[in-house]
Amino acid sequence: MAFFRTIFGFIIAVLLIGFAVSNRQGTTLVYSPIHDPLEVPLYLIALIFLASGFILGAVVVWMNSAGVRKVKRQQRKTIKALEKELGTLQTKSSNDPKPDSEFFPALPKAENSSIK
């Protein structure tokens, strides 16, 4: 899986570098009527918007998965409590004698039974 991630990352990096090289012309960026406009390369504006969209999307996904993370934490706590209870029951049952019947442990073993 790491190999595919590396290949995919390399392809994305090559595409971004190719985009930056082909869009080096300057663009005037007016961000405020009070300040002078900035002359920045076109690729910089595009990559800034791309990165900010990626970060905004990641934040939205993280916030939407808060309920799932909460349920998962509660399940971990429940599993730990149940494992602890199971451990105490296993140590308690190891001290109990073996059941009389192998087929149905709750029933006593019959003397003339054909079930073994």
C-alpha positions as CSV (number, residue, x, y, z in Angstrom):
1,M,0.0,0.0,0.0
2,A,2.9,2.4,0.8
3,F,4.2,1.7,-2.7
4,F,1.0,2.9,-4.4
5,R,0.8,5.9,-2.1
6,T,4.4,6.8,-3.1
7,I,3.6,6.4,-6.8
8,F,0.4,8.5,-6.5
9,G,2.2,11.2,-4.5
10,F,4.9,11.3,-7.2
11,I,2.4,11.7,-10.0
12,I,0.6,14.5,-8.1
13,A,3.9,16.3,-7.5
14,V,4.8,16.1,-11.2
15,L,1.4,17.4,-12.2
16,L,1.6,20.3,-9.8
17,I,5.2,21.2,-10.9
18,G,4.0,21.0,-14.5
19,F,1.1,23.3,-13.7
20,A,3.4,25.8,-11.9
21,V,5.9,25.9,-14.8
22,S,3.2,26.4,-17.5
23,N,1.5,29.2,-15.5
24,R,4.3,31.5,-14.5
25,Q,2.8,34.7,-16.0
26,G,2.1,37.4,-13.5
27,T,-1.5,38.2,-12.4
28,T,-2.6,41.3,-10.5
29,L,-4.3,40.4,-7.2
30,V,-6.4,43.1,-5.7
31,Y,-7.2,42.0,-2.2
32,S,-8.1,45.4,-0.7
33,P,-9.2,48.8,-2.1
34,I,-6.9,50.6,0.3
35,H,-3.6,48.7,-0.4
36,D,-1.8,48.5,-3.7
37,P,-2.5,45.4,-5.8
38,L,0.0,42.5,-5.8
39,E,1.7,41.0,-8.8
40,V,1.8,37.3,-8.2
41,P,2.2,34.3,-10.5
42,L,-1.0,32.6,-11.6
43,Y,0.0,29.2,-10.3
44,L,0.5,30.6,-6.8
45,I,-3.1,31.8,-6.6
46,A,-4.5,28.5,-8.0
47,L,-2.4,26.4,-5.5
48,I,-3.4,28.6,-2.6
49,F,-7.1,28.1,-3.4
50,L,-6.5,24.4,-3.9
51,A,-4.7,24.0,-0.6
52,S,-7.3,26.0,1.3
53,G,-10.1,23.9,-0.2
54,F,-8.3,20.8,0.8
55,I,-7.8,22.0,4.3
56,L,-11.5,23.2,4.6
57,G,-12.7,19.8,3.3
58,A,-10.5,18.0,5.8
59,V,-11.9,20.1,8.7
60,V,-15.5,19.4,7.6
61,V,-14.9,15.6,7.4
62,W,-13.2,15.7,10.8
63,M,-16.1,17.6,12.4
64,N,-18.7,15.3,10.8
65,S,-16.9,12.2,12.1
66,A,-17.0,13.4,15.7
67,G,-20.1,11.3,16.5
68,V,-18.4,8.2,15.2
69,R,-15.3,8.8,17.3
70,K,-17.5,9.3,20.4
71,V,-19.3,6.0,19.8
72,K,-15.9,4.3,19.2
73,R,-14.5,5.6,22.5
74,Q,-17.6,4.3,24.3
75,Q,-17.3,0.9,22.6
76,R,-13.6,0.7,23.7
77,K,-14.6,1.4,27.3
78,T,-17.4,-1.2,27.2
79,I,-15.0,-3.8,25.6
80,K,-12.5,-3.2,28.4
81,A,-15.1,-3.6,31.1
82,L,-16.5,-6.7,29.5
83,E,-13.0,-8.2,29.1
84,K,-12.3,-7.5,32.7
85,E,-15.5,-9.1,33.8
86,L,-14.8,-12.1,31.5
87,G,-11.4,-12.5,33.1
88,T,-12.9,-12.6,36.6
89,L,-15.6,-15.1,35.6
90,Q,-13.0,-17.3,34.0
91,T,-10.8,-17.4,37.1
92,K,-14.0,-18.0,39.1
93,S,-15.1,-20.8,36.8
94,S,-11.7,-22.5,36.8
95,N,-12.2,-23.2,40.5
96,D,-15.6,-24.8,39.9
97,P,-15.8,-28.6,39.4
98,K,-16.2,-30.2,35.9
99,P,-19.9,-30.6,34.9
100,D,-21.4,-34.1,35.2
101,S,-22.5,-34.4,31.5
102,E,-20.3,-33.6,28.5
103,F,-23.3,-33.2,26.1
104,F,-25.4,-30.9,28.2
105,P,-23.3,-29.5,31.1
106,A,-26.4,-28.4,33.0
107,L,-27.8,-31.9,33.2
108,P,-26.5,-34.7,35.4
109,K,-24.8,-37.6,33.7
110,A,-27.2,-40.6,33.3
111,E,-25.9,-44.1,33.9
112,N,-27.6,-45.9,31.0
113,S,-27.3,-43.1,28.4
114,S,-26.5,-43.9,24.8
115,I,-25.2,-40.3,24.3
116,K,-21.6,-39.9,25.1
